[in-house]
């Protein structure tokens, strides 16, 4: 099952909007997160009931950072924490349903 979320990351440079796509197959999670002008793909994440986790590397052009995300789903809402080499960021979001847009604001 594939789900797309419009998300907001709380970063030291202010809130950053993005899009998180997750696809689950037999408890294994893969997908991508598009934020801060970059897209990071991940695979071999885990999802169990409403709890999920995944990790990857975000390439920002002038630097790369590894990240690990752990969170929960509650209906159409997503809440997570991303741990990176640059600190810990809160992530919140809502599932894109119907004709809702899945593109971050500029």
Backbone as CSV, one residue per row, in Angstrom:
resi,resn,N_x,N_y,N_z,CA_x,CA_y,CA_z,C_x,C_y,C_z
1,UNK,0.840,-1.178,0.000,0.000,0.000,0.000,0.888,1.246,0.000
2,UNK,0.542,2.196,-0.853,1.338,3.422,-0.973,0.559,4.591,-0.392
3,UNK,1.243,5.424,0.396,0.643,6.618,0.988,1.562,7.800,0.766
4,UNK,0.965,8.965,0.542,1.710,10.204,0.367,1.235,11.199,1.419
5,UNK,2.192,11.907,2.019,1.893,12.872,3.073,2.526,14.213,2.741
6,UNK,1.783,15.285,2.929,2.363,16.623,2.931,2.891,16.832,4.347
7,UNK,4.184,17.113,4.486,4.805,17.194,5.804,5.468,18.542,6.032
8,UNK,5.668,18.846,7.317,6.428,20.014,7.730,7.514,19.545,8.686
9,UNK,8.764,19.900,8.390,9.905,19.583,9.247,10.267,20.833,10.024
10,UNK,10.405,20.724,11.318,10.821,21.853,12.157,12.351,21.825,12.232
11,UNK,13.010,22.719,11.507,14.473,22.729,11.418,15.023,23.998,12.062
12,UNK,16.344,24.028,12.299,16.960,25.238,12.866,16.801,26.476,11.978
13,UNK,16.550,26.269,10.676,16.376,27.413,9.780,14.889,27.714,9.549
14,UNK,14.045,27.140,10.382,12.608,27.373,10.284,11.879,26.180,9.699
15,UNK,10.553,26.247,9.690,9.747,25.152,9.150,10.020,24.951,7.666
16,UNK,10.156,23.696,7.263,10.385,23.350,5.863,9.300,22.371,5.437
17,UNK,8.630,22.697,4.351,7.579,21.827,3.837,8.165,20.803,2.884
18,UNK,7.500,19.656,2.818,7.961,18.603,1.932,6.885,17.571,1.691
19,UNK,7.264,16.512,0.998,6.362,15.413,0.669,7.056,14.106,1.028
20,UNK,6.362,13.280,1.788,6.852,11.958,2.187,5.968,10.917,1.520
21,UNK,6.593,9.992,0.792,5.871,8.886,0.172,6.371,7.594,0.800
22,UNK,5.427,6.781,1.263,5.785,5.498,1.884,4.999,4.385,1.209
23,UNK,5.696,3.291,0.931,5.049,2.110,0.367,5.406,0.915,1.233
24,UNK,4.362,0.214,1.684,4.555,-0.924,2.579,4.247,-2.220,1.845
25,UNK,5.130,-3.200,2.008,4.891,-4.533,1.478,5.395,-5.542,2.489
26,UNK,4.466,-6.265,3.101,4.775,-7.284,4.112,5.603,-6.720,5.266
27,UNK,5.284,-5.532,5.714,5.967,-4.935,6.855,7.257,-4.212,6.517
28,UNK,7.675,-4.262,5.238,8.893,-3.566,4.805,8.482,-2.249,4.150
29,UNK,9.131,-1.171,4.561,8.774,0.169,4.126,9.835,0.724,3.186
30,UNK,9.396,1.321,2.078,10.294,2.021,1.163,9.583,3.295,0.730
31,UNK,10.327,4.201,0.104,9.716,5.429,-0.370,10.715,6.542,-0.536
32,UNK,10.227,7.775,-0.363,11.094,8.940,-0.529,10.579,10.088,0.322
33,UNK,11.504,10.980,0.628,11.135,12.231,1.273,11.752,13.356,0.452
34,UNK,10.899,14.301,0.067,11.336,15.450,-0.726,11.181,16.680,0.152
35,UNK,12.297,17.309,0.476,12.270,18.491,1.339,13.557,19.274,1.149
36,UNK,13.497,20.558,1.403,14.662,21.431,1.373,15.413,21.329,0.046
37,UNK,14.659,21.194,-1.056,15.257,21.175,-2.385,15.921,19.883,-2.792
38,UNK,15.688,18.799,-2.049,16.333,17.535,-2.345,15.360,16.386,-2.120
39,UNK,15.613,15.260,-2.780,14.812,14.063,-2.579,15.732,12.939,-2.112
40,UNK,15.323,12.260,-1.050,16.065,11.121,-0.530,15.182,9.883,-0.610
41,UNK,15.706,8.823,-1.216,14.978,7.565,-1.311,15.449,6.642,-0.194
42,UNK,14.523,5.857,0.348,14.878,4.900,1.390,14.223,3.556,1.094
43,UNK,14.813,2.508,1.647,14.251,1.160,1.544,14.637,0.403,2.806
44,UNK,14.041,-0.739,2.985,14.302,-1.588,4.148,13.906,-0.932,5.462
45,UNK,12.931,-0.002,5.406,12.351,0.524,6.632,11.400,-0.515,7.211
46,UNK,10.800,-0.187,8.339,9.888,-1.118,9.004,8.599,-0.392,9.349
47,UNK,7.499,-1.124,9.285,6.227,-0.611,9.773,5.525,-1.747,10.488
48,UNK,5.035,-1.459,11.680,4.343,-2.440,12.497,3.133,-1.743,13.095
49,UNK,1.960,-2.127,12.631,0.725,-1.473,13.044,0.813,-0.004,12.618
50,UNK,0.872,0.934,13.551,0.952,2.352,13.201,2.332,2.946,13.422
51,UNK,3.277,2.168,13.926,4.638,2.659,14.170,5.516,2.347,12.958
52,UNK,6.370,3.311,12.583,7.250,3.101,11.436,8.631,3.682,11.721
53,UNK,9.608,3.212,10.950,10.948,3.783,10.989,11.650,3.514,9.673
54,UNK,12.517,4.457,9.292,13.331,4.304,8.097,14.534,5.222,8.218
55,UNK,15.535,4.990,7.371,16.734,5.828,7.403,17.269,5.989,5.989
56,UNK,18.130,6.996,5.824,18.712,7.261,4.524,19.736,8.365,4.621
57,UNK,20.095,8.903,3.465,21.043,10.013,3.379,20.391,11.109,2.548
58,UNK,20.364,12.323,3.091,19.830,13.468,2.383,21.004,14.268,1.819
59,UNK,21.032,14.405,0.490,22.094,15.150,-0.188,21.570,16.547,-0.486
60,UNK,22.150,17.537,0.171,21.720,18.920,0.009,22.623,19.696,-0.939
61,UNK,23.416,18.994,-1.745,24.324,19.662,-2.672,25.618,20.062,-1.998
62,UNK,25.555,20.966,-1.045,26.759,21.420,-0.355,27.077,20.570,0.872
63,UNK,26.171,19.677,1.264,26.459,18.722,2.332,25.483,17.557,2.271
64,UNK,25.897,16.444,2.854,25.052,15.259,2.990,24.905,14.959,4.475
65,UNK,23.741,14.458,4.849,23.558,14.047,6.231,22.753,12.762,6.279
66,UNK,23.184,11.847,7.125,22.418,10.641,7.378,21.271,11.003,8.298
67,UNK,20.168,10.297,8.158,19.028,10.544,9.038,18.352,9.226,9.398
68,UNK,17.679,9.230,10.520,16.837,8.113,10.936,15.523,8.712,11.402
69,UNK,14.425,8.199,10.877,13.097,8.700,11.209,12.319,7.608,11.933
70,UNK,11.689,7.986,13.046,10.789,7.091,13.776,9.505,7.855,14.030
71,UNK,8.370,7.208,13.770,7.115,7.910,13.954,5.924,6.998,14.066
72,UNK,4.760,7.641,14.100,3.485,6.945,14.228,2.462,7.569,13.295
73,UNK,1.524,6.727,12.863,0.393,7.169,12.070,-0.848,7.097,12.947
74,UNK,-1.708,8.099,12.815,-2.976,8.118,13.534,-4.029,8.618,12.564
75,UNK,-4.769,7.698,11.967,-5.709,8.082,10.912,-4.938,8.636,9.737
76,UNK,-5.244,9.867,9.343,-4.530,10.511,8.232,-3.363,11.363,8.695
77,UNK,-3.113,11.411,10.006,-2.038,12.242,10.555,-0.766,11.431,10.780
78,UNK,0.361,12.094,10.593,1.682,11.502,10.790,2.446,12.386,11.768
79,UNK,3.118,11.761,12.727,4.002,12.479,13.649,5.278,11.664,13.774
80,UNK,6.430,12.320,13.612,7.705,11.597,13.627,8.819,12.501,14.121
81,UNK,9.956,11.868,14.392,11.175,12.575,14.771,12.291,12.084,13.859
82,UNK,13.005,13.026,13.249,14.164,12.705,12.418,15.422,13.036,13.206
83,UNK,16.282,12.064,13.376,17.561,12.272,14.034,18.632,12.350,12.955
84,UNK,19.386,13.467,12.938,20.405,13.689,11.918,21.708,14.114,12.579
85,UNK,22.743,14.253,11.778,24.007,14.774,12.268,23.930,16.248,12.619
86,UNK,22.824,16.899,12.256,22.633,18.324,12.521,21.561,18.580,13.571
87,UNK,21.149,17.542,14.265,20.152,17.702,15.314,18.935,16.830,15.088
88,UNK,17.944,17.029,15.935,16.701,16.276,15.898,15.579,17.199,15.460
89,UNK,14.808,16.756,14.472,13.738,17.569,13.900,12.394,16.874,14.074
90,UNK,11.394,17.619,14.465,10.022,17.118,14.526,9.430,17.166,13.121
91,UNK,8.654,16.138,12.779,7.968,16.084,11.491,6.488,15.860,11.768
92,UNK,5.654,16.654,11.124,4.213,16.435,11.214,3.656,16.477,9.807
93,UNK,2.546,15.782,9.590,1.977,15.789,8.254,0.604,15.179,8.193
94,UNK,0.003,15.342,7.013,-1.320,14.798,6.736,-1.273,14.012,5.432
95,UNK,-1.989,12.886,5.430,-2.078,12.046,4.236,-2.780,12.819,3.117
96,UNK,-2.253,12.698,1.901,-2.867,13.293,0.729,-3.984,12.361,0.292
97,UNK,-5.197,12.894,0.214,-6.336,12.078,-0.195,-7.041,12.755,-1.357
98,UNK,-7.648,11.973,-2.224,-8.417,12.517,-3.331,-7.598,13.404,-4.245
99,UNK,-8.090,14.602,-4.492,-7.443,15.538,-5.418,-6.482,16.489,-4.722
100,UNK,-6.156,16.228,-3.443,-5.243,17.117,-2.711,-3.876,17.107,-3.374
101,UNK,-3.207,18.224,-3.299,-1.878,18.379,-3.912,-0.801,17.716,-3.069
102,UNK,0.165,17.119,-3.734,1.297,16.506,-3.042,2.584,17.221,-3.392
103,UNK,2.523,18.540,-3.466,3.737,19.291,-3.770,3.976,20.320,-2.687
104,UNK,5.237,20.437,-2.241,5.532,21.407,-1.196,5.401,22.833,-1.698
105,UNK,5.044,23.710,-0.790,4.990,25.126,-1.153,6.404,25.635,-1.359
106,UNK,6.594,26.632,-2.223,7.950,27.155,-2.477,8.562,27.782,-1.248
